[in-house]
Amino acid sequence: MSLRKSFIGAGMAGALLASGAVAYAAGADGPHRPMAGHFDPVAWHKQMCTDHYARNVGRVAYIGAKLSLTDTQRPLFDGWKKTVLDSAKARESDCLARQPKMGEHGNVLERQAQMQQRLRQRLSDLTAEQPSLKALYDALSPEQKQVFDRPGPMGHDGHGPHGHGGWHRHGPQGGNDKA
C-alpha cells in the first residue's frame, strides 16, 4: 500500500511539474510585458485620454442610478448628461490630438499658454452645462439633492464634472452613501 501511495504521489508531482512547464512555455510565446524602464508615452497618453472619457460616462451613469429619477426628471437628467458627455468627448478628442513627443515638454511660456487654453475651454464647458444642471437640480426632491450634493469620489458639489471640487467625488469614500 505504501508503494502504491508513493507511485501516486510521484505521478502527481510529475503532473504538476509538467503543467508548470507547459504554462511557462505558453507564456514565453505570448505577449511580452515591456521591459522595466521601457515607457511608451504615446500609448500611455492615448490610454489616459480614453480612460478619462470612460470614467465620465461611468460617473454620470452612477449618479443617474443613485438619484432614482422619476419620469418627469429623466429628460432633464438626459439633457444634463448629454451636455456633460459631449464636453467630455470633446476633451477626449483634444487630448488625443496632443500627442506627446519624447523629451519635448515646451518652455514655461508654452506650457502656461496650454494651461490657459484648457482653462478657457473648461470654463466654456461649465457655462454650457449650467442651464441643464440648474433645470435638473431644481426638479430634484430634497433627498435627491442630498445625493447629488454629497461630496465624494463622484459627487457633484456645484463645480461641474471635472476639476477641483467637481462631481468626480461621489460614492462610498465621500461619506455616508446610504441615499
The 8 nearest C-alpha neighbors of each residue, nearest first, counted from 0:
[[1, 3, 2, 4, 5, 6, 7, 8],
 [0, 2, 4, 3, 5, 6, 7, 8],
 [3, 1, 5, 0, 4, 6, 7, 8],
 [2, 4, 0, 6, 1, 5, 7, 8],
 [5, 3, 1, 7, 2, 6, 8, 0],
 [4, 6, 2, 8, 3, 7, 9, 1],
 [5, 7, 9, 3, 8, 4, 10, 2],
 [8, 6, 10, 4, 5, 9, 11, 3],
 [9, 7, 5, 11, 10, 6, 4, 12],
 [10, 8, 6, 12, 11, 7, 5, 13],
 [11, 9, 7, 13, 8, 12, 6, 14],
 [10, 12, 14, 8, 13, 9, 7, 15],
 [13, 11, 9, 15, 14, 10, 8, 16],
 [12, 14, 10, 16, 11, 15, 17, 9],
 [13, 15, 11, 17, 12, 16, 18, 10],
 [16, 14, 12, 18, 13, 17, 19, 11],
 [15, 17, 19, 13, 14, 18, 12, 20],
 [16, 18, 14, 20, 19, 15, 13, 21],
 [19, 17, 21, 15, 20, 16, 14, 22],
 [20, 18, 22, 16, 17, 21, 23, 15],
 [19, 21, 23, 17, 18, 22, 24, 16],
 [22, 20, 18, 24, 23, 19, 25, 17],
 [23, 21, 19, 25, 20, 24, 18, 26],
 [24, 22, 20, 26, 21, 25, 19, 27],
 [23, 25, 27, 21, 26, 22, 20, 28],
 [26, 24, 22, 27, 23, 28, 21, 29],
 [27, 25, 29, 23, 24, 28, 22, 30],
 [26, 28, 24, 25, 29, 23, 31, 30],
 [29, 27, 26, 25, 24, 30, 31, 23],
 [30, 28, 26, 27, 31, 25, 24, 32],
 [31, 29, 32, 28, 26, 27, 33, 25],
 [30, 32, 33, 29, 27, 28, 26, 34],
 [31, 33, 34, 30, 35, 29, 37, 26],
 [34, 32, 37, 31, 35, 38, 36, 39],
 [33, 35, 37, 36, 32, 31, 38, 39],
 [34, 36, 37, 33, 38, 32, 31, 39],
 [35, 37, 34, 38, 33, 39, 32, 40],
 [38, 36, 34, 35, 33, 39, 40, 32],
 [37, 39, 40, 36, 33, 43, 35, 34],
 [38, 40, 42, 41, 43, 37, 44, 101],
 [41, 39, 43, 42, 44, 38, 99, 101],
 [40, 42, 44, 43, 39, 99, 45, 98],
 [43, 41, 45, 44, 39, 40, 46, 47],
 [42, 44, 40, 46, 41, 45, 47, 39],
 [45, 43, 47, 41, 46, 42, 40, 48],
 [46, 44, 42, 48, 47, 43, 95, 41],
 [45, 47, 43, 49, 44, 48, 50, 42],
 [46, 48, 44, 50, 45, 49, 43, 51],
 [49, 47, 45, 91, 51, 46, 50, 94],
 [48, 50, 46, 52, 51, 47, 53, 45],
 [51, 49, 53, 47, 52, 48, 46, 54],
 [50, 52, 54, 48, 49, 53, 47, 55],
 [51, 53, 55, 49, 54, 50, 87, 91],
 [54, 52, 50, 56, 55, 51, 49, 57],
 [55, 53, 57, 51, 52, 56, 58, 50],
 [56, 54, 58, 52, 53, 57, 59, 51],
 [57, 55, 53, 59, 54, 58, 60, 52],
 [58, 56, 54, 60, 55, 59, 61, 53],
 [57, 59, 61, 55, 60, 56, 153, 54],
 [58, 60, 62, 56, 61, 57, 63, 55],
 [61, 59, 63, 57, 58, 62, 64, 56],
 [62, 60, 58, 64, 59, 63, 57, 65],
 [61, 63, 65, 59, 64, 60, 66, 58],
 [64, 62, 60, 66, 61, 65, 59, 67],
 [63, 65, 61, 62, 66, 67, 60, 68],
 [66, 64, 62, 63, 67, 61, 146, 178],
 [65, 67, 63, 68, 64, 143, 62, 146],
 [68, 66, 65, 64, 69, 63, 143, 62],
 [67, 69, 66, 72, 73, 70, 63, 64],
 [70, 68, 72, 71, 73, 67, 66, 139],
 [69, 71, 73, 72, 68, 74, 75, 67],
 [70, 72, 69, 73, 74, 75, 68, 138],
 [71, 73, 69, 75, 70, 68, 74, 76],
 [72, 74, 76, 70, 75, 71, 68, 77],
 [75, 73, 77, 76, 72, 78, 71, 70],
 [76, 74, 135, 78, 72, 77, 73, 79],
 [75, 77, 73, 79, 78, 74, 135, 80],
 [76, 78, 80, 74, 75, 79, 81, 73],
 [79, 77, 75, 81, 76, 80, 74, 131],
 [78, 80, 131, 76, 82, 81, 77, 132],
 [79, 81, 77, 83, 78, 82, 76, 84],
 [82, 80, 78, 84, 79, 83, 85, 77],
 [81, 83, 79, 85, 80, 84, 128, 86],
 [84, 82, 80, 86, 81, 85, 79, 87],
 [83, 85, 87, 81, 86, 82, 88, 80],
 [86, 84, 88, 82, 87, 83, 81, 89],
 [87, 85, 89, 83, 84, 88, 124, 90],
 [86, 88, 84, 90, 89, 85, 52, 91],
 [89, 87, 91, 85, 90, 86, 84, 92],
 [88, 90, 92, 86, 91, 87, 93, 85],
 [91, 89, 87, 93, 88, 92, 94, 86],
 [90, 92, 88, 94, 48, 89, 93, 95],
 [93, 91, 89, 95, 94, 90, 96, 88],
 [94, 92, 90, 96, 91, 95, 89, 97],
 [93, 95, 91, 97, 92, 96, 48, 90],
 [94, 96, 92, 97, 93, 45, 91, 48],
 [95, 97, 93, 94, 98, 92, 91, 45],
 [98, 96, 94, 95, 99, 93, 44, 92],
 [99, 97, 96, 41, 95, 100, 44, 94],
 [100, 98, 41, 97, 101, 40, 44, 103],
 [99, 101, 103, 102, 98, 40, 104, 41],
 [100, 102, 103, 99, 40, 104, 41, 39],
 [101, 103, 100, 104, 99, 105, 40, 106],
 [104, 102, 100, 101, 105, 99, 106, 98],
 [103, 105, 102, 106, 100, 110, 99, 101],
 [106, 104, 109, 103, 110, 107, 108, 102],
 [105, 107, 109, 108, 110, 104, 111, 103],
 [106, 108, 110, 109, 111, 105, 112, 104],
 [109, 107, 111, 110, 106, 112, 105, 113],
 [110, 108, 112, 106, 111, 107, 105, 113],
 [109, 111, 113, 107, 112, 108, 105, 114],
 [110, 112, 114, 108, 113, 109, 107, 115],
 [111, 113, 109, 115, 114, 110, 108, 116],
 [114, 112, 116, 110, 111, 115, 109, 117],
 [113, 115, 111, 117, 116, 112, 118, 110],
 [116, 114, 118, 112, 113, 117, 119, 111],
 [115, 117, 113, 119, 114, 118, 112, 120],
 [116, 118, 120, 114, 115, 119, 121, 113],
 [119, 117, 121, 115, 120, 116, 122, 114],
 [120, 118, 116, 122, 121, 117, 115, 123],
 [121, 119, 123, 117, 118, 122, 124, 116],
 [120, 122, 118, 124, 123, 119, 117, 125],
 [123, 121, 125, 119, 124, 120, 126, 118],
 [122, 124, 120, 126, 121, 125, 127, 119],
 [125, 123, 121, 127, 122, 126, 86, 128],
 [126, 124, 128, 122, 127, 123, 129, 159],
 [125, 127, 123, 129, 128, 124, 122, 130],
 [128, 126, 124, 125, 129, 123, 130, 82],
 [129, 127, 125, 126, 131, 130, 82, 132],
 [128, 130, 132, 126, 127, 131, 133, 125],
 [131, 129, 133, 132, 128, 134, 127, 126],
 [132, 130, 79, 134, 133, 129, 128, 135],
 [131, 133, 129, 135, 130, 134, 79, 136],
 [132, 134, 136, 130, 135, 131, 137, 129],
 [135, 133, 131, 137, 132, 136, 130, 138],
 [136, 134, 75, 132, 138, 133, 137, 76],
 [135, 137, 133, 139, 138, 134, 132, 144],
 [136, 138, 134, 135, 139, 133, 140, 132],
 [139, 137, 135, 136, 134, 72, 140, 75],
 [140, 138, 136, 143, 137, 144, 141, 135],
 [139, 141, 143, 142, 144, 138, 137, 136],
 [140, 142, 144, 143, 145, 139, 146, 138],
 [143, 141, 145, 140, 144, 146, 178, 139],
 [144, 142, 146, 140, 145, 141, 139, 66],
 [143, 145, 147, 141, 146, 142, 148, 139],
 [144, 146, 148, 142, 143, 147, 149, 141],
 [147, 145, 143, 144, 149, 148, 178, 142],
 [146, 148, 144, 145, 155, 149, 143, 154],
 [149, 147, 156, 145, 155, 146, 144, 150],
 [148, 150, 146, 154, 147, 145, 151, 155],
 [151, 149, 154, 173, 168, 169, 156, 148],
 [173, 168, 150, 152, 169, 154, 170, 153],
 [168, 151, 153, 169, 167, 170, 173, 154],
 [169, 168, 167, 154, 152, 166, 151, 170],
 [169, 155, 153, 166, 168, 150, 151, 149],
 [166, 156, 154, 148, 147, 165, 157, 150],
 [155, 157, 148, 158, 166, 150, 165, 154],
 [156, 158, 155, 159, 165, 148, 166, 164],
 [159, 157, 165, 156, 164, 160, 155, 166],
 [160, 158, 165, 161, 157, 166, 125, 155],
 [159, 161, 166, 165, 167, 158, 162, 83],
 [162, 160, 165, 159, 167, 166, 163, 158],
 [161, 163, 165, 164, 160, 159, 158, 167],
 [162, 164, 165, 161, 158, 167, 159, 166],
 [163, 165, 158, 162, 156, 166, 168, 167],
 [166, 164, 158, 159, 160, 161, 167, 163],
 [155, 165, 167, 154, 160, 153, 168, 159],
 [153, 166, 168, 152, 165, 154, 169, 160],
 [152, 153, 151, 167, 169, 154, 166, 150],
 [153, 154, 170, 168, 151, 152, 150, 173],
 [171, 169, 151, 173, 152, 172, 153, 176],
 [170, 172, 173, 176, 174, 175, 151, 169],
 [173, 171, 174, 170, 151, 152, 169, 168],
 [151, 174, 172, 171, 170, 150, 152, 169],
 [173, 175, 172, 171, 176, 151, 170, 150],
 [174, 176, 177, 171, 173, 178, 172, 170],
 [177, 175, 171, 178, 174, 170, 173, 146],
 [178, 176, 175, 171, 146, 174, 65, 170],
 [177, 176, 146, 65, 142, 145, 143, 175]]
